[in-house]
């Protein structure tokens, strides 16, 4: 039998941690830029804290980078994705 993943949205660090404490297998959240939800603008530092917390519970953290990217923004988005990779996120949602 396959296992479904319980994936919860998290507007910020506190919501992400609560979702994990209440059984979420994974959370998704927006970074400080290039996420479709402007209200979910989390710093890479906060995301890294969530990753550290989540991994203690064998949960995953996905980050949205899901807006249109213009030519003049490519370097900034590439830098953001590298920072998120270094922070240990499990996936990027595009």
PDB file of N, CA, C and O in Angstrom, chain B, residues numbered from 101:
ATOM      1  N   UNK B 101       0.839  -1.170   0.000  1.00  0.00           N
ATOM      2  CA  UNK B 101       0.000   0.000   0.000  1.00  0.00           C
ATOM      3  C   UNK B 101       0.890   1.241   0.000  1.00  0.00           C
ATOM      4  O   UNK B 101       1.876   1.308   0.734  1.00  0.00           O
ATOM      5  N   UNK B 102       0.537   2.210  -0.820  1.00  0.00           N
ATOM      6  CA  UNK B 102       1.335   3.433  -0.860  1.00  0.00           C
ATOM      7  C   UNK B 102       0.903   4.386   0.246  1.00  0.00           C
ATOM      8  O   UNK B 102      -0.247   4.381   0.683  1.00  0.00           O
ATOM      9  N   UNK B 103       1.840   5.192   0.681  1.00  0.00           N
ATOM     10  CA  UNK B 103       1.581   6.151   1.754  1.00  0.00           C
ATOM     11  C   UNK B 103       1.372   7.529   1.144  1.00  0.00           C
ATOM     12  O   UNK B 103       2.197   7.995   0.359  1.00  0.00           O
ATOM     13  N   UNK B 104       0.290   8.170   1.496  1.00  0.00           N
ATOM     14  CA  UNK B 104       0.061   9.545   1.068  1.00  0.00           C
ATOM     15  C   UNK B 104       0.875  10.485   1.941  1.00  0.00           C
ATOM     16  O   UNK B 104       1.090  10.225   3.125  1.00  0.00           O
ATOM     17  N   UNK B 105       1.321  11.574   1.346  1.00  0.00           N
ATOM     18  CA  UNK B 105       2.056  12.591   2.093  1.00  0.00           C
ATOM     19  C   UNK B 105       1.086  13.678   2.533  1.00  0.00           C
ATOM     20  O   UNK B 105       0.319  14.199   1.724  1.00  0.00           O
ATOM     21  N   UNK B 106       1.120  14.012   3.798  1.00  0.00           N
ATOM     22  CA  UNK B 106       0.332  15.126   4.312  1.00  0.00           C
ATOM     23  C   UNK B 106       1.188  16.384   4.175  1.00  0.00           C
ATOM     24  O   UNK B 106       2.142  16.583   4.927  1.00  0.00           O
ATOM     25  N   UNK B 107       0.835  17.228   3.205  1.00  0.00           N
ATOM     26  CA  UNK B 107       1.587  18.439   2.878  1.00  0.00           C
ATOM     27  C   UNK B 107       0.773  19.646   3.329  1.00  0.00           C
ATOM     28  O   UNK B 107      -0.370  19.818   2.907  1.00  0.00           O
ATOM     29  N   UNK B 108       1.355  20.478   4.182  1.00  0.00           N
ATOM     30  CA  UNK B 108       0.645  21.626   4.740  1.00  0.00           C
ATOM     31  C   UNK B 108       1.279  22.938   4.289  1.00  0.00           C
ATOM     32  O   UNK B 108       2.504  23.051   4.239  1.00  0.00           O
ATOM     33  N   UNK B 109       0.447  23.936   3.959  1.00  0.00           N
ATOM     34  CA  UNK B 109       0.988  25.261   3.667  1.00  0.00           C
ATOM     35  C   UNK B 109       1.422  25.933   4.965  1.00  0.00           C
ATOM     36  O   UNK B 109       0.822  25.717   6.018  1.00  0.00           O
ATOM     37  N   UNK B 110       2.462  26.743   4.878  1.00  0.00           N
ATOM     38  CA  UNK B 110       2.949  27.441   6.070  1.00  0.00           C
ATOM     39  C   UNK B 110       3.308  28.873   5.695  1.00  0.00           C
ATOM     40  O   UNK B 110       4.224  29.111   4.908  1.00  0.00           O
ATOM     41  N   UNK B 111       2.587  29.804   6.257  1.00  0.00           N
ATOM     42  CA  UNK B 111       2.841  31.214   5.962  1.00  0.00           C
ATOM     43  C   UNK B 111       4.150  31.700   6.565  1.00  0.00           C
ATOM     44  O   UNK B 111       4.789  32.608   6.033  1.00  0.00           O
ATOM     45  N   UNK B 112       4.548  31.091   7.681  1.00  0.00           N
ATOM     46  CA  UNK B 112       5.778  31.527   8.329  1.00  0.00           C
ATOM     47  C   UNK B 112       6.387  30.384   9.138  1.00  0.00           C
ATOM     48  O   UNK B 112       5.862  29.270   9.165  1.00  0.00           O
ATOM     49  N   UNK B 113       7.493  30.683   9.788  1.00  0.00           N
ATOM     50  CA  UNK B 113       8.249  29.687  10.554  1.00  0.00           C
ATOM     51  C   UNK B 113       7.401  29.036  11.642  1.00  0.00           C
ATOM     52  O   UNK B 113       7.427  27.815  11.801  1.00  0.00           O
ATOM     53  N   UNK B 114       6.655  29.837  12.386  1.00  0.00           N
ATOM     54  CA  UNK B 114       5.855  29.297  13.487  1.00  0.00           C
ATOM     55  C   UNK B 114       4.768  28.343  12.989  1.00  0.00           C
ATOM     56  O   UNK B 114       4.551  27.283  13.576  1.00  0.00           O
ATOM     57  N   UNK B 115       4.097  28.719  11.918  1.00  0.00           N
ATOM     58  CA  UNK B 115       3.052  27.862  11.347  1.00  0.00           C
ATOM     59  C   UNK B 115       3.662  26.560  10.839  1.00  0.00           C
ATOM     60  O   UNK B 115       3.087  25.488  11.028  1.00  0.00           O
ATOM     61  N   UNK B 116       4.819  26.648  10.198  1.00  0.00           N
ATOM     62  CA  UNK B 116       5.491  25.448   9.683  1.00  0.00           C
ATOM     63  C   UNK B 116       5.813  24.483  10.812  1.00  0.00           C
ATOM     64  O   UNK B 116       5.559  23.283  10.706  1.00  0.00           O
ATOM     65  N   UNK B 117       6.368  25.006  11.879  1.00  0.00           N
ATOM     66  CA  UNK B 117       6.744  24.144  13.002  1.00  0.00           C
ATOM     67  C   UNK B 117       5.518  23.521  13.664  1.00  0.00           C
ATOM     68  O   UNK B 117       5.550  22.352  14.048  1.00  0.00           O
ATOM     69  N   UNK B 118       4.447  24.283  13.799  1.00  0.00           N
ATOM     70  CA  UNK B 118       3.210  23.740  14.379  1.00  0.00           C
ATOM     71  C   UNK B 118       2.627  22.647  13.489  1.00  0.00           C
ATOM     72  O   UNK B 118       2.160  21.623  13.988  1.00  0.00           O
ATOM     73  N   UNK B 119       2.651  22.857  12.181  1.00  0.00           N
ATOM     74  CA  UNK B 119       2.131  21.842  11.259  1.00  0.00           C
ATOM     75  C   UNK B 119       2.906  20.537  11.409  1.00  0.00           C
ATOM     76  O   UNK B 119       2.319  19.455  11.406  1.00  0.00           O
ATOM     77  N   UNK B 120       4.211  20.642  11.538  1.00  0.00           N
ATOM     78  CA  UNK B 120       5.053  19.447  11.705  1.00  0.00           C
ATOM     79  C   UNK B 120       4.756  18.776  13.044  1.00  0.00           C
ATOM     80  O   UNK B 120       4.643  17.552  13.117  1.00  0.00           O
ATOM     81  N   UNK B 121       4.631  19.571  14.095  1.00  0.00           N
ATOM     82  CA  UNK B 121       4.307  19.011  15.413  1.00  0.00           C
ATOM     83  C   UNK B 121       2.954  18.297  15.418  1.00  0.00           C
ATOM     84  O   UNK B 121       2.727  17.376  16.202  1.00  0.00           O
ATOM     85  N   UNK B 122       2.065  18.738  14.533  1.00  0.00           N
ATOM     86  CA  UNK B 122       0.734  18.133  14.464  1.00  0.00           C
ATOM     87  C   UNK B 122       0.624  17.071  13.372  1.00  0.00           C
ATOM     88  O   UNK B 122      -0.481  16.690  12.987  1.00  0.00           O
ATOM     89  N   UNK B 123       1.761  16.593  12.871  1.00  0.00           N
ATOM     90  CA  UNK B 123       1.741  15.425  11.999  1.00  0.00           C
ATOM     91  C   UNK B 123       1.965  15.624  10.524  1.00  0.00           C
ATOM     92  O   UNK B 123       1.904  14.654   9.768  1.00  0.00           O
ATOM     93  N   UNK B 124       2.222  16.842  10.076  1.00  0.00           N
ATOM     94  CA  UNK B 124       2.484  17.035   8.646  1.00  0.00           C
ATOM     95  C   UNK B 124       3.764  16.306   8.246  1.00  0.00           C
ATOM     96  O   UNK B 124       4.769  16.367   8.954  1.00  0.00           O
ATOM     97  N   UNK B 125       3.719  15.623   7.117  1.00  0.00           N
ATOM     98  CA  UNK B 125       4.912  14.970   6.577  1.00  0.00           C
ATOM     99  C   UNK B 125       5.825  15.980   5.898  1.00  0.00           C
ATOM    100  O   UNK B 125       7.033  15.770   5.786  1.00  0.00           O
ATOM    101  N   UNK B 126       5.223  17.089   5.442  1.00  0.00           N
ATOM    102  CA  UNK B 126       5.977  18.125   4.743  1.00  0.00           C
ATOM    103  C   UNK B 126       5.209  19.435   4.839  1.00  0.00           C
ATOM    104  O   UNK B 126       3.993  19.449   5.033  1.00  0.00           O
ATOM    105  N   UNK B 127       5.937  20.528   4.699  1.00  0.00           N
ATOM    106  CA  UNK B 127       5.328  21.852   4.623  1.00  0.00           C
ATOM    107  C   UNK B 127       5.886  22.558   3.402  1.00  0.00           C
ATOM    108  O   UNK B 127       6.994  22.273   2.948  1.00  0.00           O
ATOM    109  N   UNK B 128       5.088  23.494   2.875  1.00  0.00           N
ATOM    110  CA  UNK B 128       5.621  24.349   1.819  1.00  0.00           C
ATOM    111  C   UNK B 128       5.421  25.797   2.220  1.00  0.00           C
ATOM    112  O   UNK B 128       4.421  26.169   2.835  1.00  0.00           O
ATOM    113  N   UNK B 129       6.408  26.599   1.851  1.00  0.00           N
ATOM    114  CA  UNK B 129       6.398  27.998   2.244  1.00  0.00           C
ATOM    115  C   UNK B 129       7.080  28.850   1.181  1.00  0.00           C
ATOM    116  O   UNK B 129       7.840  28.338   0.359  1.00  0.00           O
ATOM    117  N   UNK B 130       6.808  30.133   1.200  1.00  0.00           N
ATOM    118  CA  UNK B 130       7.409  31.054   0.254  1.00  0.00           C
ATOM    119  C   UNK B 130       8.672  31.677   0.808  1.00  0.00           C
ATOM    120  O   UNK B 130       8.810  31.880   2.014  1.00  0.00           O
ATOM    121  N   UNK B 131       9.585  31.974  -0.089  1.00  0.00           N
ATOM    122  CA  UNK B 131      10.821  32.666   0.288  1.00  0.00           C
ATOM    123  C   UNK B 131      10.565  34.175   0.265  1.00  0.00           C
ATOM    124  O   UNK B 131       9.438  34.622   0.054  1.00  0.00           O
ATOM    125  N   UNK B 132      11.614  34.940   0.481  1.00  0.00           N
ATOM    126  CA  UNK B 132      11.471  36.397   0.563  1.00  0.00           C
ATOM    127  C   UNK B 132      11.146  37.045  -0.778  1.00  0.00           C
ATOM    128  O   UNK B 132      10.727  38.202  -0.825  1.00  0.00           O
ATOM    129  N   UNK B 133      11.337  36.311  -1.857  1.00  0.00           N
ATOM    130  CA  UNK B 133      10.995  36.844  -3.176  1.00  0.00           C
ATOM    131  C   UNK B 133      10.620  35.701  -4.104  1.00  0.00           C
ATOM    132  O   UNK B 133      10.938  34.542  -3.841  1.00  0.00           O
ATOM    133  N   UNK B 134       9.953  36.035  -5.175  1.00  0.00           N
ATOM    134  CA  UNK B 134       9.600  35.112  -6.258  1.00  0.00           C
ATOM    135  C   UNK B 134       8.649  33.998  -5.852  1.00  0.00           C
ATOM    136  O   UNK B 134       8.638  32.929  -6.463  1.00  0.00           O
ATOM    137  N   UNK B 135       7.855  34.247  -4.827  1.00  0.00           N
ATOM    138  CA  UNK B 135       6.765  33.349  -4.474  1.00  0.00           C
ATOM    139  C   UNK B 135       5.458  34.022  -4.851  1.00  0.00           C
ATOM    140  O   UNK B 135       5.348  35.245  -4.763  1.00  0.00           O
ATOM    141  N   UNK B 136       4.472  33.254  -5.265  1.00  0.00           N
ATOM    142  CA  UNK B 136       3.210  33.822  -5.733  1.00  0.00           C
ATOM    143  C   UNK B 136       2.384  34.450  -4.607  1.00  0.00           C
ATOM    144  O   UNK B 136       1.495  35.258  -4.877  1.00  0.00           O
ATOM    145  N   UNK B 137       2.661  34.093  -3.361  1.00  0.00           N
ATOM    146  CA  UNK B 137       1.943  34.668  -2.220  1.00  0.00           C
ATOM    147  C   UNK B 137       2.842  35.676  -1.517  1.00  0.00           C
ATOM    148  O   UNK B 137       3.753  35.299  -0.780  1.00  0.00           O
ATOM    149  N   UNK B 138       2.583  36.952  -1.746  1.00  0.00           N
ATOM    150  CA  UNK B 138       3.437  37.991  -1.158  1.00  0.00           C
ATOM    151  C   UNK B 138       3.414  37.968   0.365  1.00  0.00           C
ATOM    152  O   UNK B 138       4.383  38.375   1.005  1.00  0.00           O
ATOM    153  N   UNK B 139       2.319  37.497   0.949  1.00  0.00           N
ATOM    154  CA  UNK B 139       2.231  37.477   2.413  1.00  0.00           C
ATOM    155  C   UNK B 139       3.119  36.393   3.023  1.00  0.00           C
ATOM    156  O   UNK B 139       3.362  36.401   4.230  1.00  0.00           O
ATOM    157  N   UNK B 140       3.599  35.470   2.207  1.00  0.00           N
ATOM    158  CA  UNK B 140       4.455  34.384   2.704  1.00  0.00           C
ATOM    159  C   UNK B 140       5.891  34.655   2.282  1.00  0.00           C
ATOM    160  O   UNK B 140       6.440  33.957   1.429  1.00  0.00           O
ATOM    161  N   UNK B 141       6.489  35.660   2.879  1.00  0.00           N
ATOM    162  CA  UNK B 141       7.848  36.062   2.511  1.00  0.00           C
ATOM    163  C   UNK B 141       8.791  35.748   3.664  1.00  0.00           C
ATOM    164  O   UNK B 141       8.985  36.567   4.562  1.00  0.00           O
ATOM    165  N   UNK B 142       9.368  34.566   3.630  1.00  0.00           N
ATOM    166  CA  UNK B 142      10.246  34.103   4.707  1.00  0.00           C
ATOM    167  C   UNK B 142      11.706  34.257   4.319  1.00  0.00           C
ATOM    168  O   UNK B 142      12.087  33.998   3.177  1.00  0.00           O
ATOM    169  N   UNK B 143      12.507  34.673   5.264  1.00  0.00           N
ATOM    170  CA  UNK B 143      13.938  34.805   5.003  1.00  0.00           C
ATOM    171  C   UNK B 143      14.558  33.418   4.860  1.00  0.00           C
ATOM    172  O   UNK B 143      14.015  32.430   5.354  1.00  0.00           O
ATOM    173  N   UNK B 144      15.686  33.357   4.187  1.00  0.00           N
ATOM    174  CA  UNK B 144      16.401  32.086   4.051  1.00  0.00           C
ATOM    175  C   UNK B 144      16.819  31.589   5.434  1.00  0.00           C
ATOM    176  O   UNK B 144      16.842  30.383   5.679  1.00  0.00           O
ATOM    177  N   UNK B 145      17.145  32.504   6.329  1.00  0.00           N
ATOM    178  CA  UNK B 145      17.509  32.118   7.704  1.00  0.00           C
ATOM    179  C   UNK B 145      16.347  31.409   8.394  1.00  0.00           C
ATOM    180  O   UNK B 145      16.541  30.366   9.019  1.00  0.00           O
ATOM    181  N   UNK B 146      15.140  31.969   8.285  1.00  0.00           N
ATOM    182  CA  UNK B 146      13.966  31.329   8.887  1.00  0.00           C
ATOM    183  C   UNK B 146      13.685  29.977   8.243  1.00  0.00           C
ATOM    184  O   UNK B 146      13.345  29.013   8.929  1.00  0.00           O
ATOM    185  N   UNK B 147      13.826  29.912   6.932  1.00  0.00           N
ATOM    186  CA  UNK B 147      13.599  28.646   6.226  1.00  0.00           C
ATOM    187  C   UNK B 147      14.607  27.604   6.690  1.00  0.00           C
ATOM    188  O   UNK B 147      14.252  26.441   6.882  1.00  0.00           O
ATOM    189  N   UNK B 148      15.857  28.009   6.872  1.00  0.00           N
ATOM    190  CA  UNK B 148      16.887  27.077   7.352  1.00  0.00           C
ATOM    191  C   UNK B 148      16.535  26.549   8.743  1.00  0.00           C
ATOM    192  O   UNK B 148      16.767  25.375   9.035  1.00  0.00           O
ATOM    193  N   UNK B 149      15.979  27.404   9.602  1.00  0.00           N
ATOM    194  CA  UNK B 149      15.550  26.958  10.933  1.00  0.00           C
ATOM    195  C   UNK B 149      14.422  25.938  10.828  1.00  0.00           C
ATOM    196  O   UNK B 149      14.399  24.951  11.564  1.00  0.00           O
ATOM    197  N   UNK B 150      13.490  26.178   9.911  1.00  0.00           N
ATOM    198  CA  UNK B 150      12.392  25.228   9.706  1.00  0.00           C
ATOM    199  C   UNK B 150      12.936  23.901   9.197  1.00  0.00           C
ATOM    200  O   UNK B 150      12.497  22.839   9.638  1.00  0.00           O
ATOM    201  N   UNK B 151      13.891  23.953   8.269  1.00  0.00           N
ATOM    202  CA  UNK B 151      14.491  22.725   7.734  1.00  0.00           C
ATOM    203  C   UNK B 151      15.128  21.915   8.858  1.00  0.00           C
ATOM    204  O   UNK B 151      14.907  20.708   8.956  1.00  0.00           O
ATOM    205  N   UNK B 152      15.903  22.560   9.692  1.00  0.00           N
ATOM    206  CA  UNK B 152      16.567  21.878  10.809  1.00  0.00           C
ATOM    207  C   UNK B 152      15.528  21.229  11.727  1.00  0.00           C
ATOM    208  O   UNK B 152      15.680  20.074  12.124  1.00  0.00           O
ATOM    209  N   UNK B 153      14.491  21.966  12.056  1.00  0.00           N
ATOM    210  CA  UNK B 153      13.416  21.459  12.906  1.00  0.00           C
ATOM    211  C   UNK B 153      12.698  20.299  12.226  1.00  0.00           C
ATOM    212  O   UNK B 153      12.488  19.249  12.834  1.00  0.00           O
ATOM    213  N   UNK B 154      12.324  20.489  10.972  1.00  0.00           N
ATOM    214  CA  UNK B 154      11.561  19.470  10.236  1.00  0.00           C
ATOM    215  C   UNK B 154      12.324  18.164  10.125  1.00  0.00           C
ATOM    216  O   UNK B 154      11.758  17.088  10.318  1.00  0.00           O
ATOM    217  N   UNK B 155      13.594  18.259   9.816  1.00  0.00           N
ATOM    218  CA  UNK B 155      14.381  17.045   9.615  1.00  0.00           C
ATOM    219  C   UNK B 155      14.530  16.232  10.902  1.00  0.00           C
ATOM    220  O   UNK B 155      14.734  15.020  10.844  1.00  0.00           O
ATOM    221  N   UNK B 156      14.432  16.875  12.045  1.00  0.00           N
ATOM    222  CA  UNK B 156      14.443  16.138  13.318  1.00  0.00           C
ATOM    223  C   UNK B 156      13.219  15.230  13.439  1.00  0.00           C
ATOM    224  O   UNK B 156      13.249  14.214  14.133  1.00  0.00           O
ATOM    225  N   UNK B 157      12.142  15.617  12.748  1.00  0.00           N
ATOM    226  CA  UNK B 157      10.897  14.848  12.768  1.00  0.00           C
ATOM    227  C   UNK B 157      10.696  14.055  11.470  1.00  0.00           C
ATOM    228  O   UNK B 157       9.612  13.531  11.211  1.00  0.00           O
ATOM    229  N   UNK B 158      11.742  13.980  10.672  1.00  0.00           N
ATOM    230  CA  UNK B 158      11.699  13.307   9.365  1.00  0.00           C
ATOM    231  C   UNK B 158      10.641  13.907   8.441  1.00  0.00           C
ATOM    232  O   UNK B 158      10.049  13.208   7.619  1.00  0.00           O
ATOM    233  N   UNK B 159      10.417  15.196   8.586  1.00  0.00           N
ATOM    234  CA  UNK B 159       9.502  15.924   7.711  1.00  0.00           C
ATOM    235  C   UNK B 159      10.323  16.680   6.672  1.00  0.00           C
ATOM    236  O   UNK B 159      11.526  16.883   6.838  1.00  0.00           O
ATOM    237  N   UNK B 160       9.662  17.087   5.610  1.00  0.00           N
ATOM    238  CA  UNK B 160      10.334  17.780   4.514  1.00  0.00           C
ATOM    239  C   UNK B 160       9.854  19.222   4.417  1.00  0.00           C
ATOM    240  O   UNK B 160       8.777  19.579   4.894  1.00  0.00           O
ATOM    241  N   UNK B 161      10.692  20.036   3.781  1.00  0.00           N
ATOM    242  CA  UNK B 161      10.357  21.444   3.564  1.00  0.00           C
ATOM    243  C   UNK B 161      10.511  21.750   2.082  1.00  0.00           C
ATOM    244  O   UNK B 161      11.573  21.548   1.494  1.00  0.00           O
ATOM    245  N   UNK B 162       9.422  22.244   1.490  1.00  0.00           N
ATOM    246  CA  UNK B 162       9.414  22.657   0.093  1.00  0.00           C
ATOM    247  C   UNK B 162       9.252  24.178   0.065  1.00  0.00           C
ATOM    248  O   UNK B 162       8.528  24.744   0.885  1.00  0.00           O
ATOM    249  N   UNK B 163       9.919  24.828  -0.865  1.00  0.00           N
ATOM    250  CA  UNK B 163       9.840  26.287  -0.958  1.00  0.00           C
ATOM    251  C   UNK B 163       9.369  26.683  -2.351  1.00  0.00           C
ATOM    252  O   UNK B 163       9.841  26.152  -3.357  1.00  0.00           O
ATOM    253  N   UNK B 164       8.434  27.622  -2.391  1.00  0.00           N
ATOM    254  CA  UNK B 164       7.907  28.087  -3.671  1.00  0.00           C
ATOM    255  C   UNK B 164       8.804  29.166  -4.269  1.00  0.00           C
ATOM    256  O   UNK B 164       9.182  30.131  -3.604  1.00  0.00           O
ATOM    257  N   UNK B 165       9.122  28.977  -5.514  1.00  0.00           N
ATOM    258  CA  UNK B 165       9.771  29.997  -6.345  1.00  0.00           C
ATOM    259  C   UNK B 165       8.957  29.951  -7.637  1.00  0.00           C
ATOM    260  O   UNK B 165       9.425  29.475  -8.671  1.00  0.00           O
ATOM    261  N   UNK B 166       7.728  30.460  -7.548  1.00  0.00           N
ATOM    262  CA  UNK B 166       6.745  30.182  -8.583  1.00  0.00           C
ATOM    263  C   UNK B 166       6.109  31.425  -9.206  1.00  0.00           C
ATOM    264  O   UNK B 166       4.896  31.487  -9.405  1.00  0.00           O
ATOM    265  N   UNK B 167       6.940  32.394  -9.503  1.00  0.00           N
ATOM    266  CA  UNK B 167       6.466  33.539 -10.277  1.00  0.00           C
ATOM    267  C   UNK B 167       7.232  33.579 -11.588  1.00  0.00           C
ATOM    268  O   UNK B 167       8.248  32.904 -11.754  1.00  0.00           O
ATOM    269  N   UNK B 168       6.731  34.374 -12.507  1.00  0.00           N
ATOM    270  CA  UNK B 168       7.459  34.558 -13.761  1.00  0.00           C
ATOM    271  C   UNK B 168       8.801  35.214 -13.465  1.00  0.00           C
ATOM    272  O   UNK B 168       8.898  36.120 -12.637  1.00  0.00           O
ATOM    273  N   UNK B 169       9.815  34.749 -14.143  1.00  0.00           N
ATOM    274  CA  UNK B 169      11.154  35.301 -13.955  1.00  0.00           C
ATOM    275  C   UNK B 169      11.572  35.975 -15.256  1.00  0.00           C
ATOM    276  O   UNK B 169      11.610  35.342 -16.311  1.00  0.00           O
ATOM    277  N   UNK B 170      11.879  37.244 -15.170  1.00  0.00           N
ATOM    278  CA  UNK B 170      12.324  37.993 -16.335  1.00  0.00           C
ATOM    279  C   UNK B 170      13.841  37.894 -16.461  1.00  0.00           C
ATOM    280  O   UNK B 170      14.539  37.570 -15.501  1.00  0.00           O
ATOM    281  N   UNK B 171      14.329  38.176 -17.648  1.00  0.00           N
ATOM    282  CA  UNK B 171      15.766  38.053 -17.918  1.00  0.00           C
ATOM    283  C   UNK B 171      16.616  38.796 -16.888  1.00  0.00           C
ATOM    284  O   UNK B 171      17.653  38.295 -16.455  1.00  0.00           O
ATOM    285  N   UNK B 172      16.174  39.986 -16.502  1.00  0.00           N
ATOM    286  CA  UNK B 172      16.971  40.777 -15.559  1.00  0.00           C
ATOM    287  C   UNK B 172      16.895  40.245 -14.123  1.00  0.00           C
ATOM    288  O   UNK B 172      17.571  40.771 -13.239  1.00  0.00           O
ATOM    289  N   UNK B 173      16.082  39.207 -13.879  1.00  0.00           N
ATOM    290  CA  UNK B 173      15.949  38.629 -12.542  1.00  0.00           C
ATOM    291  C   UNK B 173      16.619  37.265 -12.403  1.00  0.00           C
ATOM    292  O   UNK B 173      16.681  36.716 -11.303  1.00  0.00           O
ATOM    293  N   UNK B 174      17.114  36.721 -13.494  1.00  0.00           N
ATOM    294  CA  UNK B 174      17.644  35.355 -13.484  1.00  0.00           C
ATOM    295  C   UNK B 174      18.762  35.181 -12.456  1.00  0.00           C
ATOM    296  O   UNK B 174      18.762  34.206 -11.705  1.00  0.00           O
ATOM    297  N   UNK B 175      19.697  36.100 -12.415  1.00  0.00           N
ATOM    298  CA  UNK B 175      20.820  35.971 -11.472  1.00  0.00           C
ATOM    299  C   UNK B 175      20.323  35.987 -10.024  1.00  0.00           C
ATOM    300  O   UNK B 175      20.821  35.231  -9.190  1.00  0.00           O
ATOM    301  N   UNK B 176      19.347  36.842  -9.727  1.00  0.00           N
ATOM    302  CA  UNK B 176      18.801  36.922  -8.370  1.00  0.00           C
ATOM    303  C   UNK B 176      18.092  35.621  -7.986  1.00  0.00           C
ATOM    304  O   UNK B 176      18.253  35.132  -6.868  1.00  0.00           O
ATOM    305  N   UNK B 177      17.310  35.063  -8.909  1.00  0.00           N
ATOM    306  CA  UNK B 177      16.594  33.816  -8.628  1.00  0.00           C
ATOM    307  C   UNK B 177      17.582  32.661  -8.484  1.00  0.00           C
ATOM    308  O   UNK B 177      17.420  31.806  -7.613  1.00  0.00           O
ATOM    309  N   UNK B 178      18.597  32.638  -9.332  1.00  0.00           N
ATOM    310  CA  UNK B 178      19.619  31.591  -9.224  1.00  0.00           C
ATOM    311  C   UNK B 178      20.307  31.661  -7.853  1.00  0.00           C
ATOM    312  O   UNK B 178      20.548  30.632  -7.222  1.00  0.00           O
ATOM    313  N   UNK B 179      20.612  32.850  -7.412  1.00  0.00           N
ATOM    314  CA  UNK B 179      21.240  33.030  -6.098  1.00  0.00           C
ATOM    315  C   UNK B 179      20.311  32.545  -4.984  1.00  0.00           C
ATOM    316  O   UNK B 179      20.755  31.879  -4.048  1.00  0.00           O
ATOM    317  N   UNK B 180      19.029  32.878  -5.083  1.00  0.00           N
ATOM    318  CA  UNK B 180      18.053  32.439  -4.086  1.00  0.00           C
ATOM    319  C   UNK B 180      17.977  30.916  -4.034  1.00  0.00           C
ATOM    320  O   UNK B 180      17.989  30.331  -2.951  1.00  0.00           O
ATOM    321  N   UNK B 181      17.899  30.275  -5.192  1.00  0.00           N
ATOM    322  CA  UNK B 181      17.807  28.813  -5.234  1.00  0.00           C
ATOM    323  C   UNK B 181      19.059  28.177  -4.638  1.00  0.00           C
ATOM    324  O   UNK B 181      18.967  27.169  -3.937  1.00  0.00           O
ATOM    325  N   UNK B 182      20.223  28.755  -4.910  1.00  0.00           N
ATOM    326  CA  UNK B 182      21.464  28.229  -4.313  1.00  0.00           C
ATOM    327  C   UNK B 182      21.439  28.364  -2.786  1.00  0.00           C
ATOM    328  O   UNK B 182      21.858  27.453  -2.073  1.00  0.00           O
ATOM    329  N   UNK B 183      20.949  29.498  -2.292  1.00  0.00           N
ATOM    330  CA  UNK B 183      20.848  29.695  -0.841  1.00  0.00           C
ATOM    331  C   UNK B 183      19.884  28.685  -0.220  1.00  0.00           C
ATOM    332  O   UNK B 183      20.151  28.144   0.853  1.00  0.00           O
ATOM    333  N   UNK B 184      18.768  28.438  -0.895  1.00  0.00           N
ATOM    334  CA  UNK B 184      17.791  27.471  -0.394  1.00  0.00           C
ATOM    335  C   UNK B 184      18.369  26.065  -0.400  1.00  0.00           C
ATOM    336  O   UNK B 184      18.132  25.287   0.524  1.00  0.00           O
ATOM    337  N   UNK B 185      19.120  25.743  -1.432  1.00  0.00           N
ATOM    338  CA  UNK B 185      19.787  24.433  -1.500  1.00  0.00           C
ATOM    339  C   UNK B 185      20.752  24.282  -0.322  1.00  0.00           C
ATOM    340  O   UNK B 185      20.776  23.249   0.347  1.00  0.00           O
ATOM    341  N   UNK B 186      21.541  25.321  -0.081  1.00  0.00           N
ATOM    342  CA  UNK B 186      22.491  25.305   1.029  1.00  0.00           C
ATOM    343  C   UNK B 186      21.762  25.191   2.371  1.00  0.00           C
ATOM    344  O   UNK B 186      22.271  24.571   3.305  1.00  0.00           O
ATOM    345  N   UNK B 187      20.580  25.787   2.463  1.00  0.00           N
ATOM    346  CA  UNK B 187      19.784  25.715   3.694  1.00  0.00           C
ATOM    347  C   UNK B 187      19.201  24.324   3.917  1.00  0.00           C
ATOM    348  O   UNK B 187      18.737  24.015   5.015  1.00  0.00           O
ATOM    349  N   UNK B 188      19.222  23.484   2.887  1.00  0.00           N
ATOM    350  CA  UNK B 188      18.779  22.102   3.044  1.00  0.00           C
ATOM    351  C   UNK B 188      17.349  21.801   2.655  1.00  0.00           C
ATOM    352  O   UNK B 188      16.828  20.739   2.996  1.00  0.00           O
ATOM    353  N   UNK B 189      16.692  22.729   1.935  1.00  0.00           N
ATOM    354  CA  UNK B 189      15.308  22.443   1.551  1.00  0.00           C
ATOM    355  C   UNK B 189      15.247  21.167   0.719  1.00  0.00           C
ATOM    356  O   UNK B 189      16.206  20.806   0.038  1.00  0.00           O
ATOM    357  N   UNK B 190      14.115  20.500   0.787  1.00  0.00           N
ATOM    358  CA  UNK B 190      13.960  19.212   0.119  1.00  0.00           C
ATOM    359  C   UNK B 190      13.490  19.336  -1.319  1.00  0.00           C
ATOM    360  O   UNK B 190      13.709  18.430  -2.123  1.00  0.00           O
ATOM    361  N   UNK B 191      12.844  20.450  -1.652  1.00  0.00           N
ATOM    362  CA  UNK B 191      12.391  20.655  -3.028  1.00  0.00           C
ATOM    363  C   UNK B 191      12.057  22.125  -3.232  1.00  0.00           C
ATOM    364  O   UNK B 191      11.773  22.866  -2.290  1.00  0.00           O
ATOM    365  N   UNK B 192      12.103  22.512  -4.493  1.00  0.00           N
ATOM    366  CA  UNK B 192      11.674  23.843  -4.912  1.00  0.00           C
ATOM    367  C   UNK B 192      10.418  23.650  -5.753  1.00  0.00           C
ATOM    368  O   UNK B 192      10.407  22.836  -6.676  1.00  0.00           O
ATOM    369  N   UNK B 193       9.373  24.386  -5.443  1.00  0.00           N
ATOM    370  CA  UNK B 193       8.144  24.352  -6.231  1.00  0.00           C
ATOM    371  C   UNK B 193       8.207  25.500  -7.223  1.00  0.00           C
ATOM    372  O   UNK B 193       8.321  26.661  -6.828  1.00  0.00           O
ATOM    373  N   UNK B 194       8.134  25.184  -8.502  1.00  0.00           N
ATOM    374  CA  UNK B 194       8.193  26.226  -9.536  1.00  0.00           C
ATOM    375  C   UNK B 194       6.854  26.383 -10.221  1.00  0.00           C
ATOM    376  O   UNK B 194       6.713  27.213 -11.119  1.00  0.00           O
TER     377      UNK B 194
END
